[in-house]
Amino acid sequence: MRPLIATAAVLALAGLGACAQAPIPQTYPVSQQLRMQSAAHWDTLAQHVAQRLNQQLPGGDRGIALYVAPPAQKTEFDVALHELLITHLVQYGFSISESPYSGALAVSLETQVITAPDADTEIIVNTSVMDGQQFRARLSDIFYVNSANEIQYVGAPVRPDLSRRLEVVGS
């Protein structure tokens, strides 16, 4: 009798499980995202990054030393953002070094381009402030750009240098 009751209970639970529904996928709530359309917008981003770093790094107005690493990519956007950020950091009282040295916090900017078919291109800019191997600050900014302006963010394709010729001699 007990095995019969146990089997009935298992079947009843299994039947209830079959009636349960899987979660329904939902999208995120609607949000707003800025669109970069000019160099003036790049300056606004640089000013905003400098302002937030000034809030996160104690002593900004007392001459904290920073080294802003040159961009790994030499796109129009990366070079301009690097220079504009230095300008705004100096305005906030940070001491900026042209080369890394012991005691200066290293600031780096990394740009990631996300291209979706038939949609706007999105840009993620991550700003990191490192003290050796430790993050002292980390900021992320995301915005849209017109697909026609994507070249300013990804750069032109690198062409191989064909000016050098090697002569192979031997047997």
DSSP file (Angstrom, degrees, kcal/mol; ACC not computed):
  #  RESIDUE AA STRUCTURE BP1 BP2  ACC     N-H-->O    O-->H-N    N-H-->O    O-->H-N    TCO  KAPPA ALPHA  PHI   PSI    X-CA   Y-CA   Z-CA
    1    1 A M     >        0   0    0      0, 0.0     4,-1.9     0, 0.0     5,-0.2   0.000 360.0 360.0 360.0 -40.7    0.0    0.0    0.0
    2    2 A R  H  >  +     0   0    0      1,-0.2     4,-2.6     2,-0.2     5,-0.2   0.925 360.0  50.6 -62.6 -45.6    2.8    2.4    0.8
    3    3 A P  H  > S+     0   0    0      0, 0.0     4,-2.4     0, 0.0    -1,-0.2   0.884 109.4  52.9 -60.2 -35.1    4.6    2.0   -2.5
    4    4 A L  H  > S+     0   0    0      2,-0.2     4,-2.0     1,-0.2    -2,-0.2   0.894 110.8  45.9 -66.2 -39.9    1.2    2.7   -4.2
    5    5 A I  H  X S+     0   0    0     -4,-1.9     4,-2.4     2,-0.2    -1,-0.2   0.904 112.9  50.1 -68.6 -42.4    0.8    6.0   -2.2
    6    6 A A  H  X S+     0   0    0     -4,-2.6     4,-2.2     2,-0.2    -2,-0.2   0.910 111.4  48.7 -62.8 -42.2    4.4    7.0   -2.9
    7    7 A T  H  X S+     0   0    0     -4,-2.4     4,-2.3    -5,-0.2    -1,-0.2   0.903 111.3  49.9 -64.7 -41.1    3.9    6.4   -6.7
    8    8 A A  H  X S+     0   0    0     -4,-2.0     4,-2.2     1,-0.2    -1,-0.2   0.888 110.0  51.0 -63.8 -39.9    0.7    8.4   -6.7
    9    9 A A  H  X S+     0   0    0     -4,-2.4     4,-2.4     2,-0.2    -2,-0.2   0.915 110.3  48.6 -65.0 -42.8    2.3   11.3   -4.9
   10   10 A V  H  X S+     0   0    0     -4,-2.2     4,-2.4     1,-0.2    -2,-0.2   0.918 112.6  48.4 -63.0 -43.7    5.2   11.4   -7.4
   11   11 A L  H  X S+     0   0    0     -4,-2.3     4,-2.2     2,-0.2    -1,-0.2   0.876 110.5  51.6 -64.6 -37.3    2.8   11.3  -10.3
   12   12 A A  H  X S+     0   0    0     -4,-2.2     4,-2.0     2,-0.2    -2,-0.2   0.920 111.5  46.6 -65.4 -43.7    0.7   14.1   -8.8
   13   13 A L  H  X S+     0   0    0     -4,-2.4     4,-2.3     1,-0.2    -2,-0.2   0.896 111.6  51.4 -64.9 -39.8    3.8   16.3   -8.3
   14   14 A A  H  X S+     0   0    0     -4,-2.4     4,-1.7     1,-0.2    -1,-0.2   0.895 108.6  51.9 -63.7 -39.4    4.9   15.5  -11.9
   15   15 A G  H  X S+     0   0    0     -4,-2.2     4,-0.9     1,-0.2    -1,-0.2   0.888 109.6  48.8 -64.2 -39.2    1.4   16.5  -13.1
   16   16 A L  H >X S+     0   0    0     -4,-2.0     4,-0.8     1,-0.2     3,-0.6   0.884 108.1  55.1 -66.5 -37.7    1.6   19.8  -11.2
   17   17 A G  H >< S+     0   0    0     -4,-2.3     3,-0.7     1,-0.2    -2,-0.2   0.859 102.5  56.3 -62.8 -35.6    5.1   20.4  -12.7
   18   18 A A  H 3< S+     0   0    0     -4,-1.7    -1,-0.2     1,-0.2    -2,-0.2   0.780 104.3  53.9 -67.5 -25.7    3.7   20.0  -16.2
   19   19 A C  H << S+     0   0    0     -4,-0.9    -1,-0.2    -3,-0.6    -2,-0.2   0.687  88.1  99.6 -81.3 -18.5    1.2   22.8  -15.5
   20   20 A A    <<  -     0   0    0     -4,-0.8     2,-0.3    -3,-0.7    -3,-0.0  -0.378  69.0-136.0 -69.1 147.3    4.0   25.2  -14.4
   21   21 A Q        -     0   0    0     -2,-0.1     3,-0.1     1,-0.0    -1,-0.1  -0.781  12.3-114.6-107.8 150.1    5.1   27.7  -17.0
   22   22 A A        -     0   0    0     -2,-0.3    -1,-0.0     1,-0.1     0, 0.0  -0.419  48.5 -85.1 -72.9 154.3    8.5   28.8  -18.1
   23   23 A P        -     0   0    0      0, 0.0    -1,-0.1     0, 0.0     0, 0.0  -0.281  41.4-124.5 -59.9 146.6    9.5   32.4  -17.4
   24   24 A I        -     0   0    0     -3,-0.1     2,-0.1     1,-0.0    -3,-0.0  -0.827  26.1-119.5 -94.7 126.7    8.5   34.9  -20.1
   25   25 A P        -     0   0    0      0, 0.0     2,-0.3     0, 0.0    -1,-0.0  -0.389  33.0-171.2 -67.3 142.6   11.4   36.9  -21.5
   26   26 A Q        -     0   0    0     -2,-0.1     2,-0.2     3,-0.0     0, 0.0  -0.924  18.4-123.9-129.1 155.5   11.1   40.7  -21.0
   27   27 A T        -     0   0    0     -2,-0.3     3,-0.1     1,-0.1     0, 0.0  -0.526  39.1 -91.7 -90.0 166.5   13.2   43.6  -22.4
   28   28 A Y        -     0   0    0     -2,-0.2    -1,-0.1     1,-0.1     3,-0.1  -0.369  54.9 -86.4 -69.5 156.4   14.8   46.2  -20.2
   29   29 A P        -     0   0    0      0, 0.0    -1,-0.1     0, 0.0     2,-0.1  -0.294  58.1 -86.9 -59.9 152.0   12.8   49.3  -19.4
   30   30 A V        +     0   0    0     -3,-0.1     2,-0.3     1,-0.0    -3,-0.0  -0.390  57.8 175.6 -62.4 133.5   13.1   52.0  -22.0
   31   31 A S        -     0   0    0     -3,-0.1     2,-0.3    -2,-0.1    -1,-0.0  -0.859  27.4-112.6-134.1 170.3   16.1   54.2  -21.4
   32   32 A Q        -     0   0    0     -2,-0.3     2,-0.4     0, 0.0     0, 0.0  -0.810  24.2-170.8-106.6 148.4   17.9   57.1  -23.1
   33   33 A Q        -     0   0    0     -2,-0.3   110,-0.1   110,-0.0    -2,-0.0  -0.997  23.4-119.7-139.3 133.0   21.3   57.0  -24.6
   34   34 A L        -     0   0    0    108,-0.4   110,-3.0    -2,-0.4     2,-0.5  -0.277  18.2-140.5 -71.1 156.1   23.2   60.0  -25.9
   35   35 A R  E     -a  144   0A   0    108,-0.2     2,-0.4    87,-0.0   110,-0.2  -0.982   9.2-142.0-119.3 124.7   24.4   60.4  -29.6
   36   36 A M  E     +a  145   0A   0    108,-3.2   110,-0.6    -2,-0.5     3,-0.1  -0.727  34.1 155.0 -83.3 129.8   27.8   61.8  -30.3
   37   37 A Q        +     0   0    0     -2,-0.4     2,-0.3     1,-0.2    -1,-0.1   0.416  56.1  23.7-134.6  -2.1   27.7   64.0  -33.4
   38   38 A S  S >> S-     0   0    0      1,-0.1     4,-1.2     0, 0.0     3,-0.6  -0.981  77.2-102.5-158.1 166.4   30.6   66.5  -33.1
   39   39 A A  H 3> S+     0   0    0     -2,-0.3     4,-2.1     1,-0.2     5,-0.2   0.806 118.6  64.4 -63.5 -29.2   34.0   67.2  -31.6
   40   40 A A  H 3> S+     0   0    0      1,-0.2     4,-2.0     2,-0.2    -1,-0.2   0.865  99.9  51.9 -62.0 -34.5   32.2   69.5  -29.2
   41   41 A H  H <> S+     0   0    0     -3,-0.6     4,-2.3     2,-0.2    -1,-0.2   0.865 105.7  54.5 -68.3 -35.5   30.4   66.3  -27.9
   42   42 A W  H  X S+     0   0    0     -4,-1.2     4,-2.4     2,-0.2    -2,-0.2   0.907 108.1  49.8 -62.0 -40.9   33.8   64.7  -27.5
   43   43 A D  H  X S+     0   0    0     -4,-2.1     4,-2.6     2,-0.2    -2,-0.2   0.895 108.2  52.9 -64.8 -39.8   34.9   67.7  -25.3
   44   44 A T  H  X S+     0   0    0     -4,-2.0     4,-2.2     2,-0.2    -2,-0.2   0.910 109.8  48.8 -60.9 -42.5   31.7   67.3  -23.2
   45   45 A L  H  X S+     0   0    0     -4,-2.3     4,-2.6     2,-0.2    -2,-0.2   0.931 111.1  49.5 -62.3 -46.0   32.5   63.6  -22.6
   46   46 A A  H  X S+     0   0    0     -4,-2.4     4,-2.5     1,-0.2    -2,-0.2   0.902 111.6  48.9 -60.6 -41.7   36.1   64.5  -21.6
   47   47 A Q  H  X S+     0   0    0     -4,-2.6     4,-2.3     2,-0.2    -1,-0.2   0.899 111.5  49.7 -64.4 -40.6   34.9   67.2  -19.2
   48   48 A H  H  X S+     0   0    0     -4,-2.2     4,-2.2     2,-0.2    -2,-0.2   0.902 111.4  48.4 -65.6 -42.2   32.4   64.7  -17.7
   49   49 A V  H  X S+     0   0    0     -4,-2.6     4,-2.5     2,-0.2     5,-0.2   0.936 112.5  48.8 -63.2 -46.4   35.1   62.1  -17.3
   50   50 A A  H  X S+     0   0    0     -4,-2.5     4,-2.3     1,-0.2    -2,-0.2   0.896 110.3  51.7 -61.1 -40.9   37.4   64.6  -15.6
   51   51 A Q  H  X S+     0   0    0     -4,-2.3     4,-1.5     2,-0.2    -1,-0.2   0.926 111.6  45.7 -62.3 -45.4   34.7   65.8  -13.3
   52   52 A R  H  X S+     0   0    0     -4,-2.2     4,-2.0     1,-0.2    -2,-0.2   0.877 112.1  51.4 -68.5 -36.0   33.8   62.3  -12.2
   53   53 A L  H  X S+     0   0    0     -4,-2.5     4,-2.6     1,-0.2    -1,-0.2   0.895 106.5  55.0 -65.5 -38.0   37.6   61.5  -11.7
   54   54 A N  H  < S+     0   0    0     -4,-2.3     6,-0.4     1,-0.2    -1,-0.2   0.858 111.1  45.4 -60.9 -35.2   37.9   64.6   -9.6
   55   55 A Q  H  < S+     0   0    0     -4,-1.5    -1,-0.2     1,-0.1    -2,-0.2   0.842 117.7  42.7 -75.6 -34.1   35.1   63.3   -7.4
   56   56 A Q  H  < S+     0   0    0     -4,-2.0    -2,-0.2     1,-0.1    -3,-0.2   0.763 105.7  64.2 -86.6 -26.0   36.5   59.8   -7.1
   57   57 A L  S >< S-     0   0    0     -4,-2.6     3,-1.2    -5,-0.2    -1,-0.1  -0.854  82.6-137.5-103.5 107.2   40.1   60.6   -6.6
   58   58 A P  T 3  S+     0   0    0      0, 0.0    -3,-0.1     0, 0.0    -2,-0.1  -0.347  85.3  30.0 -62.4 138.8   40.7   62.4   -3.3
   59   59 A G  T > > +     0   0    0     -5,-0.1     3,-1.8     5,-0.0     5,-1.2   0.583  69.2 137.8  93.6  10.4   43.2   65.3   -3.7
   60   60 A G  G X 5S+     0   0    0     -3,-1.2     3,-1.0    -6,-0.4     4,-0.1   0.884  78.3  46.2 -56.2 -39.7   42.5   66.2   -7.3
   61   61 A D  G 3 5S+     0   0    0      1,-0.2    -1,-0.3    -7,-0.2    32,-0.1   0.464 105.5  63.3 -83.8   1.2   42.6   69.9   -6.4
   62   62 A R  G < 5S-     0   0    0     -3,-1.8    -1,-0.2    33,-0.0    -2,-0.2   0.126 124.8 -90.4-109.7  18.9   45.8   69.4   -4.3
   63   63 A G  T < 5 -     0   0    0     -3,-1.0    -3,-0.2    30,-0.6    31,-0.2   0.806  52.6-176.1  86.5  30.2   48.0   68.3   -7.2
   64   64 A I      < -     0   0    0     -5,-1.2    31,-2.4    -4,-0.1     2,-0.4  -0.383  30.7-118.1 -58.6 137.8   47.6   64.5   -7.4
   65   65 A A  E     +b   95   0A   0     38,-0.3    40,-2.4    29,-0.2     2,-0.3  -0.664  36.6 177.7 -89.1 131.3   49.9   63.2  -10.1
   66   66 A L  E     -bc  96 105A   0     29,-3.2    31,-2.8    -2,-0.4     2,-0.5  -0.963  21.3-155.9-129.0 146.8   48.4   61.4  -13.1
   67   67 A Y  E     -bc  97 106A   0     38,-2.9    40,-3.3    -2,-0.3     2,-0.9  -0.982  13.6-155.0-118.1 116.2   49.9   60.0  -16.3
   68   68 A V  E     - c   0 107A   0     29,-0.6    40,-0.2    -2,-0.5    38,-0.1  -0.813  19.2-136.2 -94.9 107.3   47.4   59.8  -19.1
   69   69 A A        -     0   0    0     38,-2.8    40,-0.3    -2,-0.9     3,-0.1  -0.308  22.5-107.3 -63.4 140.6   48.6   57.0  -21.4
   70   70 A P        -     0   0    0      0, 0.0    -1,-0.1     0, 0.0    39,-0.1  -0.334  49.1 -87.0 -63.8 153.1   48.4   57.7  -25.1
   71   71 A P        -     0   0    0      0, 0.0    39,-0.1     0, 0.0     8,-0.0  -0.323  23.2-141.0 -66.2 142.6   45.7   55.9  -26.9
   72   72 A A  S    S+     0   0    0     37,-0.4     2,-0.4    -3,-0.1    38,-0.1   0.888  94.7  50.7 -66.8 -39.7   46.5   52.4  -28.2
   73   73 A Q  S    S-     0   0    0      1,-0.1     2,-0.1     2,-0.0    82,-0.1  -0.794  78.7-145.8 -96.9 142.9   44.4   53.1  -31.3
   74   74 A K        +     0   0    0     -2,-0.4     2,-0.1    80,-0.1    80,-0.1  -0.249  45.1 145.5-102.8  45.3   45.2   56.3  -33.2
   75   75 A T     >  -     0   0    0     78,-0.2     4,-2.4    -2,-0.1     5,-0.3  -0.367  64.2-109.4 -75.3 162.2   41.7   57.1  -34.3
   76   76 A E  H  > S+     0   0    0     75,-0.3     4,-2.2     1,-0.2     5,-0.2   0.917 120.1  47.3 -56.2 -43.9   40.5   60.7  -34.6
   77   77 A F  H  > S+     0   0    0     75,-2.3     4,-3.1     2,-0.2     5,-0.2   0.938 111.5  48.3 -65.0 -48.8   38.2   60.1  -31.5
   78   78 A D  H  > S+     0   0    0     74,-0.4     4,-2.1     1,-0.2    -2,-0.2   0.912 114.2  45.6 -62.3 -43.7   40.8   58.4  -29.3
   79   79 A V  H  X S+     0   0    0     -4,-2.4     4,-2.1     2,-0.2    -1,-0.2   0.934 116.2  45.8 -65.2 -45.9   43.5   61.1  -30.0
   80   80 A A  H  X S+     0   0    0     -4,-2.2     4,-3.0    -5,-0.3     5,-0.3   0.928 112.4  49.9 -63.9 -45.1   41.1   63.9  -29.4
   81   81 A L  H  X S+     0   0    0     -4,-3.1     4,-2.6     1,-0.2     5,-0.2   0.902 109.4  52.8 -61.7 -40.4   39.6   62.4  -26.3
   82   82 A H  H  X S+     0   0    0     -4,-2.1     4,-1.9    -5,-0.2    -1,-0.2   0.945 114.2  41.5 -57.4 -50.8   43.1   61.9  -24.9
   83   83 A E  H  X S+     0   0    0     -4,-2.1     4,-2.0     1,-0.2    -2,-0.2   0.908 115.4  49.5 -67.2 -42.9   44.1   65.5  -25.4
   84   84 A L  H  X S+     0   0    0     -4,-3.0     4,-2.2     1,-0.2    -1,-0.2   0.886 109.2  52.8 -64.4 -38.8   40.7   66.9  -24.2
   85   85 A L  H  X S+     0   0    0     -4,-2.6     4,-2.7    -5,-0.3     5,-0.2   0.918 106.9  52.0 -64.2 -42.6   40.8   64.8  -21.1
   86   86 A I  H  X S+     0   0    0     -4,-1.9     4,-2.4    -5,-0.2     5,-0.2   0.936 108.7  52.1 -57.7 -45.5   44.3   66.1  -20.2
   87   87 A T  H  X S+     0   0    0     -4,-2.0     4,-1.8     1,-0.2    -2,-0.2   0.930 113.0  43.2 -56.3 -48.3   43.0   69.7  -20.6
   88   88 A H  H  X S+     0   0    0     -4,-2.2     4,-1.3     2,-0.2    -1,-0.2   0.857 111.0  54.2 -71.7 -34.2   40.1   69.1  -18.3
   89   89 A L  H  <>S+     0   0    0     -4,-2.7     5,-2.3     2,-0.2     3,-0.2   0.910 108.5  49.9 -64.9 -40.4   42.1   67.2  -15.7
   90   90 A V  H ><5S+     0   0    0     -4,-2.4     3,-1.7     1,-0.2    -2,-0.2   0.901 106.9  55.6 -61.8 -40.5   44.6   70.1  -15.5
   91   91 A Q  H 3<5S+     0   0    0     -4,-1.8    -1,-0.2     1,-0.3    -2,-0.2   0.809 104.7  53.6 -62.9 -28.8   41.6   72.5  -15.1
   92   92 A Y  T 3<5S-     0   0    0     -4,-1.3    -1,-0.3    -3,-0.2    -2,-0.2   0.431 126.3-101.9 -85.4   1.5   40.6   70.4  -12.0
   93   93 A G  T < 5S+     0   0    0     -3,-1.7   -30,-0.6     1,-0.3    -3,-0.2   0.532  70.8 146.9  95.7   6.1   44.1   70.8  -10.5
   94   94 A F      < -     0   0    0     -5,-2.3     2,-0.6   -31,-0.2    -1,-0.3  -0.520  49.1-127.2 -74.7 144.4   45.6   67.4  -11.4
   95   95 A S  E     -b   65   0A   0    -31,-2.4   -29,-3.2    -2,-0.2     2,-0.5  -0.842  28.9-157.7 -89.5 120.5   49.3   67.3  -12.1
   96   96 A I  E     -b   66   0A   0     -2,-0.6     2,-0.3   -31,-0.2   -29,-0.2  -0.878   4.2-157.4-109.2 129.6   49.7   65.6  -15.4
   97   97 A S  E     -b   67   0A   0    -31,-2.8   -29,-0.6    -2,-0.5     4,-0.0  -0.800  16.1-145.3-102.7 144.9   53.0   63.9  -16.5
   98   98 A E  S    S+     0   0    0     -2,-0.3    -1,-0.1   -31,-0.1   -31,-0.1   0.624  89.1  34.0 -81.7 -13.0   54.0   63.3  -20.1
   99   99 A S  S    S-     0   0    0    -30,-0.1    -1,-0.1    -3,-0.0     2,-0.1  -0.985  94.8 -98.0-139.6 151.7   55.7   60.0  -19.1
  100  100 A P        +     0   0    0      0, 0.0     2,-0.3     0, 0.0    -2,-0.1  -0.380  46.6 166.9 -68.5 143.8   54.9   57.4  -16.4
  101  101 A Y    >   -     0   0    0      3,-0.1     3,-2.0    -2,-0.1     2,-0.1  -0.983  44.9 -77.7-151.5 160.1   56.9   57.6  -13.2
  102  102 A S  T 3  S+     0   0    0     -2,-0.3     3,-0.1     1,-0.3     0, 0.0  -0.355 116.9  26.1 -61.0 129.4   56.6   56.1   -9.7
  103  103 A G  T 3  S+     0   0    0      1,-0.4     2,-0.4    -2,-0.1   -38,-0.3   0.089  94.5 108.9 103.6 -21.6   53.9   57.8   -7.7
  104  104 A A    <   -     0   0    0     -3,-2.0    -1,-0.4   -40,-0.1     2,-0.3  -0.728  69.2-127.2 -88.7 136.1   51.8   58.9  -10.7
  105  105 A L  E     -c   66   0A   0    -40,-2.4   -38,-2.9    -2,-0.4     2,-0.5  -0.643  24.9-125.9 -78.9 137.3   48.5   57.1  -11.2
  106  106 A A  E     -cD  67 130A   0     24,-2.3    24,-3.2    -2,-0.3     2,-0.5  -0.751  21.7-163.3 -91.6 125.0   48.1   55.7  -14.7
  107  107 A V  E     -cD  68 129A   0    -40,-3.3   -38,-2.8    -2,-0.5     2,-0.4  -0.911  11.0-179.4-106.1 129.3   45.0   56.8  -16.6
  108  108 A S  E     - D   0 128A   0     20,-2.5    20,-2.5    -2,-0.5     2,-0.4  -0.978  15.5-154.2-130.7 146.9   44.0   54.8  -19.7
  109  109 A L  E     - D   0 127A   0     -2,-0.4     2,-0.4   -40,-0.3   -37,-0.4  -0.967  10.5-171.7-117.3 130.8   41.1   55.1  -22.1
  110  110 A E  E     - D   0 126A   0     16,-2.5    16,-2.7    -2,-0.4     2,-0.5  -0.990   6.1-158.6-125.6 130.5   39.8   52.1  -24.0
  111  111 A T  E     - D   0 125A   0     -2,-0.4     2,-0.5    14,-0.2    14,-0.2  -0.913   5.2-170.2-111.0 131.7   37.3   52.4  -26.8
  112  112 A Q  E     - D   0 124A   0     12,-2.7    12,-2.6    -2,-0.5     2,-0.5  -0.986   9.6-152.9-120.6 128.2   35.1   49.6  -28.0
  113  113 A V  E     - D   0 123A   0     -2,-0.5     2,-0.6    10,-0.2    10,-0.2  -0.875   7.2-167.0-103.4 128.3   33.0   49.9  -31.1
  114  114 A I  E     - D   0 122A   0      8,-3.2     8,-3.0    -2,-0.5     2,-0.5  -0.959   5.0-170.5-118.7 115.5   29.9   47.8  -31.4
  115  115 A T  E     - D   0 121A   0     -2,-0.6     6,-0.2     6,-0.2     5,-0.1  -0.918   2.1-171.7-110.8 124.9   28.3   47.7  -34.8
  116  116 A A    >   -     0   0    0     -2,-0.5     3,-1.5     4,-0.5    -2,-0.0  -0.930  34.4-103.2-111.8 137.6   24.9   46.1  -35.3
  117  117 A P  T 3  S+     0   0    0      0, 0.0     3,-0.1     0, 0.0    -1,-0.0  -0.318 102.3   1.4 -58.9 138.5   23.5   45.5  -38.8
  118  118 A D  T 3  S+     0   0    0      1,-0.2     2,-0.3    -3,-0.0    -3,-0.0   0.790 120.3  88.3  55.3  32.3   20.9   48.1  -39.9
  119  119 A A  S <  S-     0   0    0     -3,-1.5    -1,-0.2     1,-0.0    -3,-0.2  -0.899  85.6 -73.1-146.1 174.6   21.3   50.0  -36.6
  120  120 A D        -     0   0    0     -2,-0.3    -4,-0.5    -3,-0.1     2,-0.3  -0.354  47.2-113.6 -68.8 152.6   23.3   52.7  -35.0
  121  121 A T  E     -DE 115 145A   0     24,-1.4    24,-2.5    -6,-0.2     2,-0.4  -0.702  31.0-150.4 -83.0 139.5   26.9   52.1  -34.0
  122  122 A E  E     -DE 114 144A   0     -8,-3.0    -8,-3.2    -2,-0.3     2,-0.4  -0.884   5.0-156.0-113.7 147.3   27.5   52.2  -30.3
  123  123 A I  E     -DE 113 143A   0     20,-3.0    20,-2.1    -2,-0.4     2,-0.5  -0.974   3.0-164.0-122.9 133.1   30.7   53.2  -28.5
  124  124 A I  E     -DE 112 142A   0    -12,-2.6   -12,-2.7    -2,-0.4     2,-0.5  -0.979   6.1-168.1-113.8 126.6   31.8   52.1  -25.1
  125  125 A V  E     -DE 111 141A   0     16,-3.0    16,-2.2    -2,-0.5     2,-0.5  -0.967   2.4-167.0-116.0 118.9   34.6   54.2  -23.5
  126  126 A N  E     -DE 110 140A   0    -16,-2.7   -16,-2.5    -2,-0.5     2,-0.5  -0.913   1.5-164.1-105.4 128.6   36.2   52.7  -20.4
  127  127 A T  E     -DE 109 139A   0     12,-2.7    12,-2.7    -2,-0.5     2,-0.4  -0.959   9.4-173.5-112.6 123.8   38.4   55.0  -18.3
  128  128 A S  E     -DE 108 138A   0    -20,-2.5   -20,-2.5    -2,-0.5     2,-0.5  -0.944  14.5-162.2-119.6 139.2   40.7   53.3  -15.8
  129  129 A V  E     -DE 107 137A   0      8,-2.6     7,-3.8    -2,-0.4     8,-1.3  -0.982  20.1-166.3-118.2 118.0   42.9   54.8  -13.1
  130  130 A M  E     -DE 106 135A   0    -24,-3.2   -24,-2.3    -2,-0.5     2,-0.6  -0.843  23.9-166.8-112.1 140.3   45.5   52.4  -11.9
  131  131 A D  E >  S- E   0 134A   0      3,-3.2     3,-1.6    -2,-0.4     2,-0.6  -0.870  78.1 -57.1-117.1  91.8   47.8   52.5   -8.9
  132  132 A G  T 3  S-     0   0    0     -2,-0.6   -26,-0.1     1,-0.2    -2,-0.0  -0.633 122.0 -18.0  68.6-119.1   50.2   49.7   -9.8
  133  133 A Q  T 3  S+     0   0    0     -2,-0.6     2,-0.4    -3,-0.1    -1,-0.2   0.347 121.6  92.3 -98.3   4.1   48.0   46.7  -10.2
  134  134 A Q  E <  S- E   0 131A   0     -3,-1.6    -3,-3.2     2,-0.0     2,-0.4  -0.834  74.1-126.3-106.8 137.2   45.0   48.2   -8.4
  135  135 A F  E     + E   0 130A   0     -2,-0.4    -5,-0.2    -5,-0.2     3,-0.1  -0.649  24.1 178.0 -74.0 127.3   42.1   50.1   -9.8
  136  136 A R  E    S+     0   0A   0     -7,-3.8     2,-0.3    -2,-0.4    -6,-0.2   0.684  73.9   0.4 -97.8 -26.8   41.7   53.4   -8.1
  137  137 A A  E     - E   0 129A   0     -8,-1.3    -8,-2.6   -80,-0.1    -1,-0.4  -0.978  60.0-171.2-157.3 151.2   38.8   54.5  -10.4
  138  138 A R  E     + E   0 128A   0     -2,-0.3     2,-0.3   -10,-0.2   -10,-0.2  -0.948   8.3 179.1-149.3 125.4   36.8   53.0  -13.3
  139  139 A L  E     - E   0 127A   0    -12,-2.7   -12,-2.7    -2,-0.3     2,-0.4  -0.944   7.8-165.1-126.3 147.2   34.3   54.8  -15.4
  140  140 A S  E     - E   0 126A   0     -2,-0.3     2,-0.4   -14,-0.2   -14,-0.2  -0.999   4.5-175.1-133.9 134.3   32.3   53.5  -18.4
  141  141 A D  E     - E   0 125A   0    -16,-2.2   -16,-3.0    -2,-0.4     2,-0.4  -0.986   3.7-167.7-128.6 139.0   30.4   55.7  -20.9
  142  142 A I  E     + E   0 124A   0     -2,-0.4  -108,-0.4   -18,-0.2     2,-0.3  -0.989  16.9 154.0-129.7 134.2   28.1   54.4  -23.7
  143  143 A F  E     - E   0 123A   0    -20,-2.1   -20,-3.0    -2,-0.4     2,-0.2  -0.978  36.5-109.6-153.1 164.4   26.7   56.4  -26.6
  144  144 A Y  E     -aE  35 122A   0   -110,-3.0  -108,-3.2    -2,-0.3     2,-0.3  -0.635  25.1-170.4 -91.1 152.4   25.5   56.2  -30.2
  145  145 A V  E     -aE  36 121A   0    -24,-2.5   -24,-1.4    -2,-0.2     2,-0.2  -0.976  35.2 -98.0-134.6 153.2   27.2   57.5  -33.2
  146  146 A N    >   -     0   0    0   -110,-0.6     3,-2.0    -2,-0.3     4,-0.3  -0.474  31.4-125.9 -65.9 138.2   25.9   57.8  -36.8
  147  147 A S  G >  S+     0   0    0      1,-0.3     3,-1.3     2,-0.2     4,-0.3   0.820 110.6  62.2 -56.3 -31.7   27.1   54.8  -38.8
  148  148 A A  G 3  S+     0   0    0      1,-0.3     3,-0.3     2,-0.1    -1,-0.3   0.756 104.9  48.0 -66.2 -23.0   28.5   57.3  -41.4
  149  149 A N  G X  S+     0   0    0     -3,-2.0     3,-1.9     1,-0.2     4,-0.4   0.354  78.1 105.5 -96.8   4.5   30.9   58.6  -38.7
  150  150 A E  T X>  +     0   0    0     -3,-1.3     4,-2.0    -4,-0.3     3,-1.9   0.810  66.9  69.7 -56.3 -31.8   32.0   55.2  -37.5
  151  151 A I  H 3> S+     0   0    0     -3,-0.3     4,-1.8     1,-0.3   -75,-0.3   0.788  90.2  62.4 -59.2 -28.2   35.4   55.7  -39.3
  152  152 A Q  H <4 S+     0   0    0     -3,-1.9   -75,-2.3     1,-0.2   -74,-0.4   0.721 112.6  36.2 -68.5 -19.9   36.3   58.3  -36.6
  153  153 A Y  H <4 S+     0   0    0     -3,-1.9    -2,-0.2    -4,-0.4    -1,-0.2   0.723 125.5  34.6-105.7 -28.7   36.1   55.6  -34.0
  154  154 A V  H  < S-     0   0    0     -4,-2.0    -3,-0.2     1,-0.1    -2,-0.2   0.648 100.6-139.2-101.5 -18.7   37.5   52.5  -35.7
  155  155 A G     <  -     0   0    0     -4,-1.8    -2,-0.1    -5,-0.4   -80,-0.1   0.060  30.8 -58.3  81.5 164.7   40.1   54.3  -37.8
  156  156 A A        -     0   0    0      1,-0.1     3,-0.0    -4,-0.1     2,-0.0  -0.503  66.6 -90.8 -77.7 150.4   41.1   53.6  -41.4
  157  157 A P        -     0   0    0      0, 0.0     2,-0.4     0, 0.0    -1,-0.1  -0.342  45.2-111.3 -60.6 142.0   42.3   50.2  -42.3
  158  158 A V        -     0   0    0     -3,-0.1    -3,-0.0     1,-0.0     0, 0.0  -0.626  29.0-146.6 -78.7 126.1   46.1   49.8  -41.9
  159  159 A R        -     0   0    0     -2,-0.4     2,-0.0     1,-0.1    -1,-0.0  -0.749  22.4-109.9 -92.6 139.7   47.7   49.5  -45.3
  160  160 A P        -     0   0    0      0, 0.0     2,-0.9     0, 0.0    -1,-0.1  -0.363  30.4-111.6 -67.3 147.4   50.8   47.3  -45.4
  161  161 A D        +     0   0    0      1,-0.2     3,-0.4     2,-0.0     0, 0.0  -0.709  39.1 173.3 -80.9 109.3   54.1   49.1  -46.0
  162  162 A L        +     0   0    0     -2,-0.9    -1,-0.2     1,-0.2     0, 0.0   0.286  55.1  93.3 -99.6   9.0   55.2   48.0  -49.5
  163  163 A S  S    S+     0   0    0      2,-0.0     2,-0.4     0, 0.0    -1,-0.2   0.678  72.0  76.2 -78.3 -16.5   58.2   50.3  -49.7
  164  164 A R        -     0   0    0     -3,-0.4     2,-0.4     2,-0.0     0, 0.0  -0.785  61.5-170.6 -98.2 137.6   60.6   47.7  -48.4
  165  165 A R        -     0   0    0     -2,-0.4     2,-0.5     2,-0.0    -2,-0.0  -0.987   8.3-153.4-127.4 137.4   61.8   44.9  -50.6
  166  166 A L        -     0   0    0     -2,-0.4     2,-0.6     2,-0.0    -2,-0.0  -0.909   7.2-147.7-109.4 135.3   63.8   41.9  -49.6
  167  167 A E        -     0   0    0     -2,-0.5     2,-0.6     2,-0.0    -2,-0.0  -0.897  10.9-147.7-102.4 126.3   66.1   40.1  -51.9
  168  168 A V        +     0   0    0     -2,-0.6     2,-0.4     2,-0.0    -2,-0.0  -0.837  20.4 179.9 -96.9 122.9   66.4   36.4  -51.3
  169  169 A V        +     0   0    0     -2,-0.6     2,-0.3     2,-0.0    -2,-0.0  -0.957  32.3  64.6-123.0 139.9   69.8   35.0  -52.2
  170  170 A G              0   0    0     -2,-0.4    -2,-0.0     1,-0.1     0, 0.0  -0.775 360.0 360.0 139.4 177.4   70.8   31.4  -51.9
  171  171 A S              0   0    0     -2,-0.3    -1,-0.1     0, 0.0    -2,-0.0   0.421 360.0 360.0-116.4 360.0   70.2   28.0  -53.1
